[in-house]
Amino acid sequence: MPTILFLAEDDPLMSRMYERAFKLSGYTLEMAFDGDEAISKLGKMATPPTVILLDIMMPKQNGFEVLKQIKLNEKLKKIPVIMLTNLAGEEDAEKALSLGAILYLVKSQYDPKEIIIKIKEIITASTRSDGVPGVKVEVKNITS
């Protein structure tokens, strides 16, 4: 069975970059370009994704709103969700984690290869018998 990733990202350049990286790593990718499309596509998928990646700043519904709906949906609520965003604020990270995201990554701090490593870690952890991986925020310490 293929590992399916779901990416909700409104920036065309970012979408293409992640699409290429994920496909080169052997993942099947489903994509949405706004919050409404994400909810619609997730609800219609015959095979639910293994991991969902959500941008926060999207048209129609933002990533927080999409995350809330995912966690209310019986079919989707146990799927690990990664917030992949440009918002580096601690308050946003805390909000995402309190809503049920398991990881909050700031796009500018991780290249696609590093994000793929995180996804592999999550897939490995969530397929073990102990269930869903722990929640964590990762922020790289950038010093000049």
C-alpha positions as CSV (number, residue, x, y, z in Angstrom):
1,M,0.0,0.0,0.0
2,P,1.5,3.4,-1.0
3,T,2.3,6.0,1.6
4,I,0.0,8.9,0.9
5,L,0.8,12.4,1.9
6,F,-1.7,15.2,1.8
7,L,-0.4,18.8,1.4
8,A,-2.6,21.9,1.7
9,E,-0.5,24.8,0.4
10,D,-1.6,27.9,-1.5
11,D,1.8,29.0,-2.8
12,P,2.3,27.5,-6.3
13,L,6.1,27.6,-6.0
14,M,6.1,25.9,-2.6
15,S,3.6,23.3,-3.8
16,R,5.7,22.3,-6.8
17,M,8.8,22.1,-4.7
18,Y,7.2,19.8,-2.1
19,E,5.4,17.8,-4.8
20,R,8.7,17.1,-6.5
21,A,10.6,16.2,-3.3
22,F,7.8,13.9,-2.0
23,K,7.4,12.1,-5.3
24,L,11.1,11.6,-5.7
25,S,11.1,10.1,-2.2
26,G,8.5,7.6,-3.3
27,Y,5.4,9.1,-1.7
28,T,2.0,9.4,-3.3
29,L,0.9,13.0,-2.9
30,E,-2.6,14.6,-2.9
31,M,-2.8,18.3,-2.9
32,A,-5.2,21.2,-2.1
33,F,-4.6,24.9,-2.7
34,D,-7.0,26.4,-0.1
35,G,-8.8,25.3,3.1
36,D,-12.1,24.5,1.5
37,E,-10.5,22.3,-1.1
38,A,-8.5,20.5,1.6
39,I,-11.6,19.6,3.6
40,S,-13.4,18.5,0.5
41,K,-10.6,16.4,-0.9
42,L,-9.8,14.8,2.5
43,G,-13.5,13.9,2.9
44,K,-13.6,12.2,-0.5
45,M,-10.4,10.2,-0.4
46,A,-11.0,6.4,-0.7
47,T,-7.7,5.8,1.2
48,P,-7.0,8.4,3.9
49,P,-3.5,9.9,3.9
50,T,-0.8,8.7,6.2
51,V,0.3,12.2,7.1
52,I,-1.4,15.6,6.5
53,L,0.7,18.8,6.0
54,L,-1.1,22.1,6.4
55,D,0.0,25.6,5.7
56,I,-1.7,28.1,8.1
57,M,-2.1,31.1,5.8
58,M,-4.5,29.9,3.1
59,P,-7.5,31.4,1.4
60,K,-11.1,30.4,2.3
61,Q,-10.2,28.6,5.5
62,N,-6.8,28.9,7.2
63,G,-4.8,25.9,8.5
64,F,-6.2,26.2,12.0
65,E,-9.8,26.0,10.8
66,V,-8.9,23.0,8.6
67,L,-7.1,21.3,11.5
68,K,-10.2,21.8,13.7
69,Q,-12.4,20.1,11.1
70,I,-9.9,17.2,10.6
71,K,-9.9,16.5,14.4
72,L,-13.8,16.5,14.4
73,N,-14.0,14.0,11.6
74,E,-14.0,10.3,12.8
75,K,-12.3,9.1,9.6
76,L,-9.5,11.7,9.8
77,K,-8.9,12.6,13.4
78,K,-6.2,10.0,14.1
79,I,-4.1,11.0,11.1
80,P,-0.9,12.9,12.2
81,V,-1.0,16.5,11.1
82,I,2.1,18.7,10.6
83,M,1.7,22.4,10.4
84,L,4.2,23.7,7.7
85,T,4.1,27.4,7.8
86,N,6.0,30.7,7.6
87,L,4.5,31.9,10.9
88,A,7.4,31.6,13.4
89,G,5.4,32.8,16.4
90,E,5.3,30.7,19.6
91,E,1.7,31.6,20.0
92,D,0.8,30.1,16.6
93,A,2.8,27.0,17.4
94,E,1.0,26.6,20.8
95,K,-2.4,27.1,19.1
96,A,-1.6,24.5,16.4
97,L,-0.5,21.9,19.0
98,S,-3.4,22.6,21.2
99,L,-5.7,21.9,18.2
100,G,-4.1,18.5,17.6
101,A,-1.1,19.0,15.3
102,I,1.8,16.8,16.3
103,L,4.5,19.0,14.8
104,Y,4.9,22.7,13.9
105,L,7.6,23.4,11.3
106,V,8.6,26.8,10.0
107,K,9.2,26.5,6.3
108,S,12.2,28.8,6.2
109,Q,14.0,26.7,8.7
110,Y,13.7,23.3,6.9
111,D,14.4,22.2,3.4
112,P,12.2,19.5,1.8
113,K,14.7,16.8,2.5
114,E,14.6,17.6,6.3
115,I,10.8,17.6,6.2
116,I,10.8,14.2,4.5
117,I,13.0,12.9,7.4
118,K,10.4,14.3,9.9
119,I,7.6,12.6,7.9
120,K,9.5,9.3,8.0
121,E,10.0,9.6,11.7
122,I,6.3,10.2,12.2
123,I,5.2,7.3,10.0
124,T,7.6,5.0,11.8
125,A,6.3,6.2,15.2
126,S,2.6,6.1,14.3
127,T,2.9,2.5,12.9
128,R,4.3,1.2,16.1
129,S,1.9,-0.4,18.6
130,D,2.1,2.5,21.0
131,G,0.1,4.7,18.7
132,V,0.4,8.4,17.8
133,P,3.8,10.0,18.2
134,G,4.3,12.7,20.8
135,V,3.7,16.3,20.2
136,K,6.6,18.6,19.7
137,V,7.6,22.0,18.3
138,E,10.9,22.2,16.4
139,V,12.5,25.6,15.9
140,K,16.1,25.7,14.8
141,N,18.3,28.1,16.7
142,I,19.7,30.5,14.1
143,T,22.6,32.6,15.2
144,S,24.5,35.0,13.1
